[in-house]
Amino acid sequence: MKCVMIIDSELAVGIQINTAAALGISLASQIKGLTGKKLWDRDGKSYEGVTNIPIPILALNKDEIKQKYDDLLERQNDELKVIAFSDVAQKSLSYDDYEEKLALIPHDEVSILGICIYGPKKMVNKITGNLKMLR
């Protein structure tokens, strides 16, 4: 399995980092075994489990991300997990606030700040293989 995040390259660095963190938390909540077990160093200090797969962070602009997200939703492939993080979520003060705001906004007016794609390596590579790393 492979995971890739695609983040809007035109966002401020702090928003890019927040987007990646939110997508990672969403993915980890849905994929059992994505994080490793708690570990200890020689001195007995603990380190909580971290992801056990690499997660490349790739870049597109907001229009390209929206198009990629819409294309993936249209395909409705059960082998792929596709998670979006929107401007509505990023600006909301609570999850209830997010739910209320999102329900009132047409899809065309939602800006997608980033997406996370998780699935079979070959499939994810085909979707993202030509994209550049976020820098």
C-alpha angles and dihedrals in degrees: 000000000000136000127202131175122206114200130186104261092206096062123103112268093249092055090047090054092046090050093051092047093050092048091048093052091048092050094046090052090057105038115066114217096019091125127055127235127275112278137196132214124224091274093054097254112146129232119194117231116276131194114300094206129062115253113203114203110217131187137233132147120260095263092050092048091050090050092048091049093048091048091051092048090051092053092054094198111182091205092063127072109205119186125182130199113202139195087248091060093043093053097042120108095212139001090259089053090050092050093050095046095045092052089060099048124084114233092246090062096050113099114213110217094186146340135215120213120194126177146089111350095235092051095047091047091052090053097043107019095108097049124106126234117262108255 
